[in-house]
Amino acid sequence: MQGSYLIVPLFALALAAPVHAQDNPLGTAPACGPAQDSQDGRSLAAVAPTLYDIVSGPAGAKKDWERMFKMFAPGALVTPTSHGAGGFGAAPQTPRQFAALNERLFGQRGFYEREVAHQVSQFGHIAHVYSSYETRDRPDGPVLRRGVNSLQLLHDGARWCVLSVTWDAETPAHPIPAALDHTKP
């Protein structure tokens, strides 16, 4: 009888066993995925502005989602966030899920996002970019929202790609820091 009690814990341990290197070898493919014919990602400084360019446009405009997808590493995440009555929420998703969400939210109205300041920290093949942004419904319209995008980037020896991007909108409780706010001296 005592032996039967050990079966369940041993089975549970087998299910919880970590994946070993031989099951998922590192370094067998470029960090950014297959080589791309695009010039996107050749410059670290251009990654965030290129993403802003892709998601921006007038109501009904066709966005170049395939171009955006090529800028992301395999397994990358895009995490929209929101401030609501229930608190701060996050919705991690694939770049394709994000594109579908963007089409639903902004497909029939203008949306323009532009970088206003950024900070970059880089070590070897990894970089972190804080990119503050402003959004408008038309290029010359009033600023509707401001916030900061946090991008984690990888360099595979040929180009930079996005491993993750997450953002947070500015609120009265947490304004954009002065180093990322072009409106503050």
C-alpha positions in Angstrom: 0.0 0.0 0.0 2.8 2.4 0.8 4.3 1.9 -2.6 1.1 3.1 -4.4 1.5 6.5 -2.6 4.9 7.0 -4.2 3.6 6.5 -7.8 1.7 9.8 -7.9 4.6 12.0 -6.5 7.1 10.3 -8.8 4.8 10.8 -11.8 4.3 14.5 -10.8 8.1 14.9 -10.6 8.5 13.4 -14.0 6.0 15.9 -15.5 7.7 18.8 -13.7 11.2 17.8 -14.8 13.1 20.7 -16.5 13.8 20.6 -20.2 17.4 19.7 -20.8 19.8 21.2 -23.3 19.7 18.2 -25.6 15.9 18.6 -25.9 16.2 22.3 -26.8 19.8 23.0 -27.9 21.0 26.6 -27.7 22.8 28.3 -30.5 21.6 26.1 -33.3 19.8 29.0 -35.1 20.3 32.8 -35.3 18.7 34.6 -32.4 16.6 36.7 -34.8 15.4 33.7 -36.8 16.0 33.1 -40.5 18.0 35.8 -42.4 15.8 38.6 -43.7 16.1 40.5 -46.9 15.0 43.7 -45.1 17.3 46.5 -43.9 15.2 46.8 -40.7 17.2 46.0 -37.7 20.6 46.9 -39.2 20.7 49.9 -36.8 19.8 49.7 -33.1 18.6 53.3 -33.1 16.2 52.6 -35.9 14.2 49.7 -34.4 11.7 51.6 -32.3 11.1 54.4 -34.9 10.5 51.7 -37.5 7.9 50.0 -35.3 6.2 53.3 -34.8 6.2 53.9 -38.6 4.6 50.5 -39.1 1.7 50.9 -36.6 1.0 54.5 -37.7 -1.3 55.6 -40.4 -4.7 57.1 -41.4 -8.0 55.4 -40.9 -8.4 52.4 -43.1 -4.7 52.3 -44.1 -3.2 48.9 -44.8 -0.3 48.4 -42.4 2.8 46.4 -43.4 2.4 43.7 -40.7 4.7 41.3 -42.5 7.5 43.8 -42.2 6.8 44.1 -38.5 6.8 40.3 -38.1 10.2 40.1 -39.6 11.5 42.4 -36.9 10.6 40.0 -34.1 12.7 37.1 -32.8 11.0 33.6 -32.8 8.8 33.4 -29.6 8.7 37.2 -29.1 6.0 38.8 -27.1 4.1 42.1 -27.4 2.5 43.1 -24.1 -0.2 45.8 -24.2 -1.1 47.2 -20.8 -3.9 49.2 -19.5 -5.0 51.2 -16.4 -8.5 50.4 -15.4 -10.9 50.2 -12.5 -9.5 46.8 -11.7 -5.9 48.1 -11.6 -3.0 47.7 -14.0 -3.5 45.0 -16.5 -1.2 43.3 -19.0 -2.1 41.0 -22.0 1.1 39.3 -23.4 0.5 38.1 -27.0 2.4 37.1 -30.1 3.2 39.8 -32.7 0.4 38.3 -34.9 -2.2 38.6 -32.1 -1.0 42.2 -31.6 -1.5 43.0 -35.3 -5.1 41.7 -35.1 -5.7 43.7 -32.0 -4.3 46.8 -33.6 -6.6 46.3 -36.7 -9.6 46.0 -34.4 -8.7 49.1 -32.3 -7.3 51.4 -35.0 -8.3 50.0 -38.4 -11.0 52.6 -38.9 -9.5 55.6 -37.2 -6.2 57.3 -37.5 -3.4 56.4 -35.2 0.1 58.0 -35.2 2.8 57.2 -32.8 6.2 58.8 -32.7 9.3 58.5 -30.5 10.1 61.6 -28.5 13.1 60.4 -26.5 15.0 57.2 -25.7 17.6 55.6 -23.5 19.6 52.6 -24.6 21.6 50.1 -22.4 23.6 47.6 -24.4 25.8 44.7 -23.5 27.2 42.4 -26.2 24.3 40.9 -28.2 21.5 42.3 -26.0 20.0 45.8 -25.6 17.2 47.4 -23.6 15.6 50.5 -25.0 13.2 52.8 -23.2 11.4 54.8 -25.9 9.0 57.5 -24.8 6.1 58.1 -27.3 3.3 60.4 -28.1 0.1 59.3 -30.0 -2.2 61.3 -32.1 -5.2 60.6 -34.4 -3.6 62.6 -37.2 0.0 63.7 -37.8 -0.7 67.4 -36.9 -3.3 66.6 -34.2 -3.1 67.2 -30.5 -1.3 64.6 -28.4 -3.8 62.0 -27.1 -1.6 59.8 -25.0 2.0 59.6 -23.9 4.0 56.7 -22.4 7.1 54.6 -22.5 7.8 51.5 -24.5 10.2 49.0 -23.1 12.0 46.9 -25.8 14.3 44.0 -25.3 16.4 43.5 -28.3 18.8 40.8 -29.5 21.6 41.0 -32.1 22.4 37.8 -34.0 25.5 39.1 -35.6 23.7 40.5 -38.6 20.7 42.5 -37.3 18.8 43.6 -34.2 15.4 42.0 -33.5 12.7 42.5 -30.9 12.4 39.8 -28.2 9.7 41.7 -26.3 8.0 45.1 -26.2 5.8 46.3 -23.4 4.5 49.7 -22.7 2.9 51.8 -20.0 0.9 54.9 -20.6 1.6 58.0 -18.6 -0.8 58.9 -15.8 -0.9 61.7 -13.2 0.3 59.1 -10.7 3.4 58.2 -12.8 4.5 60.8 -15.2 7.3 60.1 -17.8 10.7 60.7 -16.1 12.5 63.8 -17.2 15.2 61.9 -19.0 12.5 60.5 -21.3 10.4 63.6 -21.6 11.3 66.1 -24.3 8.8 68.7 -22.8 10.8 69.0 -19.5 14.0 71.1 -19.4 
